[in-house]
């Protein structure tokens, strides 16, 4: 799901070289649109697991990924494919983003409080790994006739006067067998939980919960940054350091983020989600300053000058690592917040049983996990689009990075005020 969702981040890098005449802003639009549709679909997907059941919905939502995978495979073979068609396929890739939201809602029902951080972090970390795997695999499969005559003829990539055959369609086709097998495995291998059933109206109570909206804001800062940086990283490298091949480095950022998310849940289980999240945002502010420091500047003639790719790359790896830890720590906070909320209600109303507390808190936490992941995913649209807009207006993406710094500083203050300070209203 994550691989299909973010596949445009690698496809756009090669489009100009095979004859697609798109501007930089148009290319950034293609990397941003999957996040826009994916985030919107997540809003609906997050409520569908308790309605349809985890097994049934996972199988259906996984099978739907065949649409963009096959569509991209055919569209990129013809440089005359209309740009609106490419935009539609980019929007369809958002089906991969929606898929993840429902998986997080489903996972929440299977684990006790003490293990939720680990379980949610591991599920999300392995999902996030799909971005890195895609950014590593796609450049490799583009170099070979992977599916023979069935996959179509090669295109000609022209760079620095040298012509090379490339099978850009493999960026979509390579995922088809994996999607089919995953959908079948979900249908026959997963389970539905009877007491996880809930109507939309039962779940809609989360819109009245203040902490639902606060956690949406914080998750926009962590996951939104991860998915946005992942979507825009290859094109950002190509634009700022033209002599560097993004395919050799871009996959490492999401890989680091996926690994740290997998272990970040355990760290949050031990130290507390709020404390970890506080330090994550503080270090993210410093890391963005480092990224800016190592970026090249444009001279009066428009030529890029200076810059240090190694420093830029290391600073970005730190950002990816921090977003991974932050993704896990914020998701650790959510079940604790809603369990505490219902325990406080039970202290006021003695007629509320412990079983009722657990059931209601689990259902609300599951809905909030899905909903926050939906709102957070909009970062995947705003970050690459911010790069494109900043470049169009100023010739450089630096202005966008300063906006990110201000946003992370606000997230830092919100985390401290509501969750991590002494006598915080909702310590977690």
N, C-alpha and C positions, 0 to 999 in steps of 0.2 A: 504493500500500500504506500509506504513512504517513498519507495523507489519510483513508482509511477507518478506520485504527487510532485516530486522534485526533478523529474527527468529533463524538463525544459532547461534547467540550469546548465546542463552540458550540451544539449542540442543547439541552443542559441549561439554558443561559441563557434560552432562549425557552419552555421547557416550562411554567413556572408562568403565563406570560402568555397561554397558549392553553387553560388549563383543567386542566392536570395538577397535582394537589394533592400535591406532594412536599415533604418537609422538606429543609433545607440538607444534612443528613448523607446523605439518600437521593440527592440530586443529586451530591454528591461521590463517592458509591459508583458512580454511573453513569460518571463520568469516570475512576474508578480501575480498574474491572473489566477494560476492554480491555487495560490494561497487565499485569494479573495473568495473564490467559489468554495474551496475546501473549508475555510472558516465558517462560511454561511451554512454549508451542509452539516457541519459539526453541531450547530445549534439544534438542528432537527434530529440528527443521528443520536445525540446524547440522551434523548428521551425515548428512543425506540426499543432499546434492549429490554426494559421492563414491560413494554407493551407486546412485542413480538417474541421475546425470548432470545437469549444470547446466541444459541446455536443457529437458529433459523436466520437471524439478522446478519450474523457474521458471514454465513455462507452466501447470502444474497448480495451483501455489500462488497464482498471479495470478488464474486463473479462479475460485478458491474465494471471492474477495472479493465476488463477485456476491451471495452469500448474505446478508451483513449489509447491503450497500448497498440491495438490494431490500427486505429485511425492515424496515429502519428507515423506508423510504419509505412503507410501508403502516401501520406501527405508530403513528407520530406523528400520523396523521390522525384518530385516535379517542382522546379524553381518557380513555375508559373502558378502554383497553388495560391489562391487569393489570401491576403493577410487576414481578413475576417474568418476564414476557415481555420487558420492557424490559431487565432484567438479563441475560437469555439473549442478546439482540441485542448488548448491550454486550460480553459474553464472546466472541461470534462476531467482533466487530471485531478481536479479538486475532489473527485470521488475517493481518491486515495486518502485525502485528509479527513474526510468524514468517517472513513472506516476506522481510523485510530480512536476517535472519540468514543465510539460505541464499544470498542475493545476495553478501554479504561473503565467505563461504566460497568461492564460485565465482570472484570477482574475483581473489582472492589467487593463483590458479594462473597468471594471465595476465601478470604483471609481474615484472621482476627486482628484487632487493633495493633498489637505489638509487631505484626509482620506486614502491615499494609504498606509502610514505607518501602520495605524491601521488594514486595510483590509489584507494587505500582512502578517503582523505579526500574526493576528488571524488565517488566513488560514494555515500558516506554523506551528504555535504553536499547533493547533489542529492535524495537520499531525504528528508533532514530538511526540505528546502524544501517538501515536500508538506504538512507541518504548517502552515507559514505560508500557503501557497497556499490550503489548505482554510479557514483562519480568515479569509482575505480574501474568497474566492469564495462561501462558504456564506451569509454575511449578504446578499450581493448577489442570489444566485439565489432566496433566500427571498422576495424582493419581487416576483416575476413568475411568471406561469403558463408556465413554461419548456417544459413538455411538453403544454400544452393539456389537452384532456379526458382524454387517456391518463394524465396525471400526477395526476388527482384534483382535487377542489374545494379552494378556499382555506379556511383557518381564520381566526378573528377574533382578532387580538391586541389586548388591552385594556391600556392603560398610561396612568396619570394621567387616567382617564376618557375617553380618546380611543381609538376603535376603528379598526383598520387591518387590511386583508386580508394574510395571510401564507401562503406555501406552504412550510411546514416540511418537507414530504416531499421537497422538492428537495435537502435536505442529504444524502439517500441516493441519490436517483435520478440526480443530476448526474454521479456517478462511473461509472455503468453502462457508457456507451459507451467511456469511457477504459479501463476494466478489460478489456472485450471486445477492444478493439484491441491492448492491451498483451499479452494472453495469446496472441493470434494472432501478433503480432510475435515474441514469445519462441519460439514453436514453430517458426516458419519462418526466423527470422533469427539465432538463437543457435547455438553449437557446444558439443559435449561434448569434453573432453580425455581421451584414453585413459589416460594415466599418472596422472590425478587420481582414478582409481577406487580405492576402499578400503572394506573392510568395517567394520562398527561396531567389531569387536574390535580392528582395526588402529588405529582412531582413539581407542579408549577408553584408550590409554596416557596420554593427557593428564591423566586423573584422578590419575595417580601423580606428576605434575609439580607441584612446589611453586609454581612461578611462574604456573601456570594459575590457581590460587586467589588468588594475590596480585593478579594483573591483573583478576580478576573484581571484587575489592574496589575497586580504583581506577576501573574502568570504571563501577561502580555510582555512584561519586562524580561522574563526568563525564557519561556518557550518561544515567544514571538521573536526574540533576538536570535535564538538558535535557528529557527526555520528561515528567518529572514536573511541572516548572515549566510546560511547554507545556499539559499537560492541565488543570492547576489555575488557570492565569493568568486566563482570562476570568471564572471564578466568584469568584476572589479579588478581582479589581478590583471586580466588582459588589457584593460584600459589604463591602469596606472603603471604597469611594468610590461610594456609590449614585447620585450625580449624573453619573457618568462612564459613557458607553456603551462597554462592553468591545469591541464589534465594530469600533470605530474604532481601537483601539490594540493589542489582544491579538496580532494577526498579526505585528506588528513584532518581538516577542521571538524567536519561532522563525525568522523571516527572518534576523535578525542571527546567530543561532546556526548556521544553515545556511551562511551566507556565510563565517563565520569557520572553520567546519569544512572548507570547501572549500579555503581558503588555509592552514589550520593544518597540513595534511599537508606542504606545501612548507617551512613554517617548521621543523617537526620534522625534516625531511630535512637541513636546514642546521645547526641548532643542537643536535640530539639530542633524542629523544623524552622522556627522563627529565628533562632540564633544563627543558624547556618545561612538562611536567606539574607539576613542583615549584612553579613560579611561578604556574601556573593555580590550584592549590589555595590558595596563600597569598592571592592576590587574591580568590578566592571567599569566604574567611573575612571579609575586609574589606568585600566587597560586601553580604553578608548583614547585617552590622552596619549598613550604610548603609540597607538596606531597612527594618530595624526602626526606625531613627531617624526615617524619614519617614512611618511608618504612624500612623493616628489611634488614639486611646485611647478607651475607653468610660467615660462618666461614671456616677455612682451611679444615674441614671435609665435607663441602658442606651443613651443616645444617643452616637453617635460624635462625638468632639471633636478638633479640630486635624488634623494630618496634612498632607502636601504631596504631591499626586499627581505633580507633575513630578519631584520628587526621588525618589519611590518608583519611578516608571516608568524613569527614567534608571538608577537602581541596578539594577533588574531587567534592563534591556538589557545592562548590564555583566556581570551573571551569565550571561545567555544567550550573550553573546560569548565569555566564558571557557569555558563548557561546550563550545562549538563547537570552540575551539582544543584543549581537553583531550581531546575525543573523538578528534580526529585524532592528537594526540601519543601517547595511550595505544595506539592501533592501530598507530602506527609502531613502538612499543616491542616489540610481540608478535613479529613476524617476526624481529627482530634477536635477541631473547632466545632463541628456539628454534634459530636458525641457530648462535648462539654455543654453545648447549648441545651440539648435535651436532658442531660443530667440536672441542669439548673431548673428546668421546667418541672422535673420530677420532684425536686426538693420543695418546690412551692405547692405542687399538686400531688399529694401522697397517693392518689388513686392510680397514678401512672406506674405500671409495673416495669421491672428491669428489662423484661423481654420486649415491651413496647418501646422503651428507650432505645434499645439496640436496633430494633427493626426500623424505627423511624429515622434514626441517625444514619443507618446504612443506606436507606433509600435516598435521603436527602444528599448525603455525601456523594453517592453514585451520580446523581443528577448534576451536582455542582462540579464534580470532576469532569464530566462530559461538557458542561456548559463553559467552564473556565478554559478548557482545552480549545473550545470553539473560538472564544474571544481572543485567546492568546495567539491563535493561528493567524489572526489578521496582521500580526507582525511580519509574517511572510510576504504580505502584500506591501505594507508600508515601507519596509527597509529597502528592498530593491527599487521600488518606485521613488523613494526619497533620493537614492543615488542618481537615478535618471533625471529627476527634476532639478537636483542641485547642479548636475553637470550641464543641463540645458540652460540654466539661469546664470551660473557662475563659471562654468568650464571645469569645475572640480567637485568631487563628492564631499569635501571637508565640511561644508556647511551642514550637511545631513548628520555627520558624526557629532558635531557640537549639539545638535538637537537631541541626539541619543544621550549625551552626557547629562543634559538637564533632566531628561525623563528618568534616567537611572537614579539621579539624586532625589527626585520626588519619591520614587519607589523605596529608596533607602529610608526616607523620613516616615513614610506610611508604615513600613514594616516595624520600625522602632516604636512609633506611637501606639499602634494597635496591638502588637504581638510580642515584642522582644524586650521592652523596657521594664524596669521594676514597677510592679503594680499595674501592668498593662491590662486593659479591659478583657482581653481574651488571650491569656498566655498559652503558647503552644510550641 
